[in-house]
Each structure stands twice: as C-alpha cells, then as structure tokens.
Amino acid sequence: MSNKEWPLWEVFIRSKQGLSHKHVGSLRAADAEMAIDNARDVYTRRSEGISIWVVESKLVTASDPREADALFDPADSKVYRHPTFYDVPDGISHM
C-alpha cells in the first residue's frame, strides 16, 4: 500500500493546560497506531500534549454550514441556555 492510498486521519490533542481535546490537523497513516505515532511526532514536538485522539476522516460526520440557520435557530429562542444570566464565582478558570 503506497502512502497515497493511506487513509486520512483527523488529529486531536489535549494540552497540559486544557481540559478538552482540540483539533490540530490531519495526516495520512496506514492504521490507527501509525496515526498516533505520526501525530505525536508532528503535533507534539515540544511536549504540548498529554493525550492524542485520531479519527479516520471518513468516519467524521459534519453539518453543512449553509444549513446553520435552520440547525441552530431553535437554540436562539431559549435564552436561558446562554450564560449571560449566570455569575461565575471568582477562582473558576475553566468554564
């Protein structure tokens, strides 16, 4: 199997400071183990991460940005879901 035939993988890294994984890029690899090894070499060269997730790109399902109004419109009518009504206590840094 040549490099061009390898599947595309999406890479997510959890940083030392962060609580959630962030998408950092994509790479090609023959399998999940190789994708993790390559992601470590490419995206955490300076010890930025403590956890790596890889997902084969073909398994990711995304919404269509052109349909954003219809998809997210129902949430706009529920103002209680917006955090503007809540006071965040001092000392809370991850919210």
WOBELTA-V153597 format. One record per residue. N is the residue number from 1. RES is the residue in three letters. SS is DSSP state (helix for helix, strand for strand, loop for the rest). D_CENTER is the distance of its C-alpha to the mean C-alpha in whole Angstrom. Layout:
# WOBELTA-V153597
n	res	ss	d_center
N	RES	SS	D_CENTER
N	RES	SS	D_CENTER
This chain:
# WOBELTA-V153597
n	res	ss	d_center
1	MET	loop	28
2	SER	loop	28
3	ASN	helix	24
4	LYS	helix	24
5	GLU	helix	24
6	TRP	loop	21
7	PRO	strand	18
8	LEU	strand	15
9	TRP	strand	12
10	GLU	strand	8
11	VAL	strand	7
12	PHE	strand	5
13	ILE	strand	8
14	ARG	strand	9
15	SER	strand	12
16	LYS	loop	15
17	GLN	loop	15
18	GLY	loop	12
19	LEU	loop	12
20	SER	loop	8
21	HIS	loop	5
22	LYS	strand	4
23	HIS	strand	3
24	VAL	strand	7
25	GLY	strand	9
26	SER	strand	11
27	LEU	strand	14
28	ARG	strand	17
29	ALA	strand	18
30	ALA	loop	21
31	ASP	loop	19
32	ALA	helix	16
33	GLU	helix	18
34	MET	helix	19
35	ALA	helix	15
36	ILE	helix	15
37	ASP	helix	18
38	ASN	helix	17
39	ALA	helix	13
40	ARG	helix	15
41	ASP	helix	18
42	VAL	helix	16
43	TYR	helix	13
44	THR	loop	15
45	ARG	loop	19
46	ARG	loop	19
47	SER	loop	18
48	GLU	loop	15
49	GLY	strand	13
50	ILE	strand	14
51	SER	strand	12
52	ILE	strand	10
53	TRP	strand	9
54	VAL	strand	10
55	VAL	strand	10
56	GLU	strand	13
57	SER	helix	12
58	LYS	helix	15
59	LEU	helix	14
60	VAL	loop	11
61	THR	loop	13
62	ALA	loop	12
63	SER	loop	15
64	ASP	loop	17
65	PRO	helix	17
66	ARG	helix	21
67	GLU	helix	21
68	ALA	helix	19
69	ASP	helix	22
70	ALA	helix	23
71	LEU	helix	20
72	PHE	helix	20
73	ASP	helix	23
74	PRO	helix	24
75	ALA	helix	22
76	ASP	helix	24
77	SER	loop	27
78	LYS	loop	26
79	VAL	helix	27
80	TYR	helix	26
81	ARG	helix	23
82	HIS	loop	22
83	PRO	helix	22
84	THR	helix	25
85	PHE	helix	28
86	TYR	loop	27
87	ASP	loop	28
88	VAL	loop	26
89	PRO	loop	28
90	ASP	loop	28
91	GLY	loop	26
92	ILE	loop	23
93	SER	loop	20
94	HIS	loop	17
95	MET	loop	17
